[in-house]
């Protein structure tokens, strides 16, 4: 997969994962940060830097998914 496709795949996955957060504030926070990071790095062309950014985005995606589940479960139990 080329760098542009991978960037867009991760962007869309994080955007969708944000929707699973239990509050609008958390959803909006993640989406604002996502857009800011994307805009900051949108002109990056260095392959090593792109690999690093993709790995970082994949880690952030996993973290968001785990947090969304945990926070949703926690709010349901109270």
N, C-alpha and C positions, 0 to 999 in steps of 0.2 A: 504494500500500500504506500502511495507516495505521501510526502509530508503534509500536503494540503488536505488530502482526504483524511489522514489520521488526525490532524488538528480539528477538522470539522466533526469527525466522529466523536472525539473526546468532548468537544464543546457541547454537542447535542446531548450526549450521555449525561454530562454534568448538569445541564439545564433541566433534563427530565428528572434526574435524581433529586434535584432541589425541590421539585414539586411534591416529593414524598415527605418533606419536613412537616412537622406538626403545626407550625404557626406561619402566618404570612410574613412576619418579621424575619424569620430565618430563611424563608424562601427568597424574599427580596434581597437580603444580605448576600446570600450565595450568588444569586444572579448578577447583582451589581459587581461583586468581586470578580466573577467569571468574565464579565464584559470588560472590566478594567484591565485584567491580566491579558486577555485576548488582544485588546487594543495596544497595550504596551509592547507586545511581542509579534504583532502581525507582519512586520517587515523582516523578521529574522530569516536568514538564509544559511547560516552556518549549520551543516549537518550534525555536528557533535552537539551543538547547543539545542538544536531541534529534538534530538534524541533525549537529551536531558529534560527538556520541557515536556515532552510527551510522557516520559516516565513519571515526572512530578504530577502531571495532570491525572494519570492513571491512579497514582497513590491518593490524590485528593478525591477522585471519584469514589474509590473504595471507602475512604474515610467518611464521605458524605452519606453513602449507602448505609454504613454501620451506624452512624449517628442518627440518621432518620429512623431506622428501626428501633434503636435503643430509646430515643426520646419519645417516639410514638407509643411504644410499650409502656414506658414510664408514666406517661400522661394518662393512659388507659387504666392503669392500676390505681390511680389516685382519684 
